[in-house]
Amino acid sequence: MKLSFVPLSEIQRLRRTITDPVKQVRVLATVFRINTLYMIAQAGSGHIGSSFSAMDIVTWLHLNVLGKDDVYFSSKGHDAPGLYSILLGLEKIPFEKIHTLRRLGGLPGHPDIVNTPCIVTNTGSLGMGIAKARGMALARRLNKRPGRFFVLTGDGELQEGQNWESLQPTANGHYGEITVIVDHNKMQSDTWVKKVSDLGNLEKKFAAFGWEVARIDGHNLLQFSETLERFNNITDKPKVIIADTIKGKGVSFMEGNSLGEDELYKFHSGAPSADNYAKALTELLKQVEVTDLVLEQREALAKYTTSSQPQKLISAYGAELKTIGDEHAEVVVLDADLMLDTGLIPFKEAHPDRFVECGIAEQDMVSLAGGLALSGKLPIVHSFACFLSTRPNEQIYNNATEETKIIYAGSLAGILPAGPGHSHQSVRDISILGSIPGLTLIAPSCEQEVRLTLRWAVEKNPLSTYIRLESLPIDLPFSLPKSYSLQVGLGQTIYSGHDIALVGYGPTLLKQAYLAAQQLAKENISVAVYDFPWLNNISDKFITELCKYQTVLTLDNHYLQFSQGMMIRAHVPQAVSLGLTDVPVCGQNDEVLTNSGLDISSIINVVKTHSKK
Ligand SMILES: Cc1ncc(C[n+]2csc(CCOP(=O)(O)OP(=O)(O)O)c2C)c(N)n1
């Protein structure tokens, strides 16, 4: 399949030949949408809806507003492909990088200042942008240097409490140099903001905090320009533009405003199908207002393939959660705007009264769970592991001190998928949750173990459980015995051997370990592989079993510090560990596993250095 993009020479030509600024931005914004679509299709994932929604605003800012002292960034972060497309077209990022979205050494899934020119701050975990801008503005004031700060936020993003902590001090400090633009497309990940957690009257809310407020049509460039000019004269208070936009703007079937009340939005993240790609391109080309636009084509890069029946931990989790909901009337399920990704639709449909959509407000969600638990309910709390373990860590600890029972399910755990980058790669949840009293951490390795884990957490564990779920569908070479049951602190052999033991958890690394053991067996190196799902518990029995091996190699899909490996090393003197030591890189899954030293050949190499044969 061929994918099309608008080459730099064409963008340069359009900039030279279209002299009317409004028409120029209209045309270029469409061109940048075409290139965003190309990048996301080429990467195999990315956020189209959000990139398209803000494209007119961000293009106008870059072409007509930002001076050398001014700063722009998106607090949302997931609209990065759209921003890259503009920066590539304006030659602020080398154009060749257009082919490298979400690849090793290329343009990361979410903004990262470390390797990308013109990116001023790392975003991807929502809600930090206004405070970051205030910090930058304060530094400028201290250095007695001028400059304005333009921060784009999502409207769903405004559910995140940190924004509201920022509003008052920004007004109190008279930060007239800060302008926030709310990309008010009225949608968040899955559905309408008003259905998830209505923001109420945003204009009045910002005004009450002491901000100057304007409301505009976010696709009307003249209105946007006039508002910015008016705002230039207001220097004693921060300013906000609530820009009414359309998520997915520019491609009719991606536009959120046509979505029915109860439909779910399909273009928040992921890649378009081949068919949708072709239809979207055709629509964008019809809008571009120039008849002689020349496109270039590239072959689509190979996609990540799995077998026809991969293990899908999230689907298995979702199905079991629904069944458990049928059996246990005390179960209440909580979500933070990720119900599609966390497998909650079956439960929500079967038990709408016991499903609570909390919005992008993880701290509020976890304390709500605390209240439910104190009142005799069994809350099961969901988000991506990277957000669930971090933002509400204090709230999880507070709940734990009450000795109530709550289940936390964190999906997207570990380094894969690696495309979104480090904001989404949850590789510190074991270390930050592992010491919470009464909280047992379990990482199941396959669908069977997912079901057992959830049942164990609901029916056997008297206290709280954190279930660490890897989200990528994966073709597994091993299975657990049918009679397998979870026993606290005990591992299960999935490949037999007698010299060296590989110990790990979760499907990604156990698959690497299993395939490594198979290859090593051919070289007469006898390696056992253990599925050890317990992340902060190890039994004496298992310690004794591991101590029989000449070497134990632990495998952590997590930072090495305070990981499962470190727990094992505290008890098993001959244990050595593989895991992450640095911030994980963004890229395609296989290349990132290799780069992190967690692929089959890295495991084989370490085993060989420890093998006496
Ligand atoms: C703290 C945090 N929680 C959850 C997420 C996952 N997430 C990414 S985008 C998104 C929805 C954002 O909606 P909105 O701000 O309205 O932006 P839009 O995509 O509509 O432009 C969510 C929940 C996140 N990135 N950060």
The ligand as an SDF file (V2000), in Angstrom:
LIG
                    3D

 26 27  0  0  0  0  0  0  0  0999 V2000
   -3.2000   12.2100   33.4050 C   0  0  0  0  0  0  0  0  0  0  0  0
   -3.7190   11.5400   32.1780 C   0  0  0  0  0  0  0  0  0  0  0  0
   -4.8030   10.7450   32.2770 N   0  0  0  0  0  0  0  0  0  0  0  0
   -5.2580   10.0980   31.1770 C   0  0  0  0  0  0  0  0  0  0  0  0
   -4.6460   10.2450   29.9660 C   0  0  0  0  0  0  0  0  0  0  0  0
   -5.1180    9.4700   28.7390 C   0  0  0  0  0  0  0  0  0  0  0  0
   -5.6980   10.3990   27.7340 N   0  0  0  0  0  0  0  0  0  0  0  0
   -4.9880   10.8410   26.6920 C   0  0  0  0  0  0  0  0  0  0  0  0
   -5.8470   11.8840   25.7210 S   0  0  0  0  0  0  0  0  0  0  0  0
   -7.2060   11.7500   26.6890 C   0  0  0  0  0  0  0  0  0  0  0  0
   -8.4390   12.5260   26.3590 C   0  0  0  0  0  0  0  0  0  0  0  0
   -8.1370   13.9780   26.1610 C   0  0  0  0  0  0  0  0  0  0  0  0
   -9.2690   14.6820   25.7870 O   0  0  0  0  0  0  0  0  0  0  0  0
   -9.1660   16.2040   25.4330 P   0  0  0  0  0  0  0  0  0  0  0  0
   -8.3250   16.9200   26.4290 O   0  0  0  0  0  0  0  0  0  0  0  0
  -10.5350   16.7350   25.2610 O   0  0  0  0  0  0  0  0  0  0  0  0
   -8.3470   16.2550   24.0960 O   0  0  0  0  0  0  0  0  0  0  0  0
   -8.7930   15.9510   22.5970 P   0  0  0  0  0  0  0  0  0  0  0  0
   -8.2050   14.6030   22.2690 O   0  0  0  0  0  0  0  0  0  0  0  0
  -10.2710   15.9550   22.5120 O   0  0  0  0  0  0  0  0  0  0  0  0
   -8.1510   17.0190   21.8040 O   0  0  0  0  0  0  0  0  0  0  0  0
   -6.9730   10.8720   27.7520 C   0  0  0  0  0  0  0  0  0  0  0  0
   -7.9320   10.5000   28.7850 C   0  0  0  0  0  0  0  0  0  0  0  0
   -3.5020   11.0750   29.9210 C   0  0  0  0  0  0  0  0  0  0  0  0
   -2.8010   11.2480   28.7980 N   0  0  0  0  0  0  0  0  0  0  0  0
   -3.0720   11.7200   31.0340 N   0  0  0  0  0  0  0  0  0  0  0  0
  1  2  1  0
  2  3  1  0
  2 26  2  0
  3  4  2  0
  4  5  1  0
  5  6  1  0
  5 24  2  0
  6  7  1  0
  7  8  2  0
  7 22  1  0
  8  9  1  0
  9 10  1  0
 10 11  1  0
 10 22  2  0
 11 12  1  0
 12 13  1  0
 13 14  1  0
 14 15  2  0
 14 16  1  0
 14 17  1  0
 17 18  1  0
 18 19  2  0
 18 20  1  0
 18 21  1  0
 22 23  1  0
 24 25  1  0
 24 26  1  0
M  CHG  1   7   1
M  END
$$$$
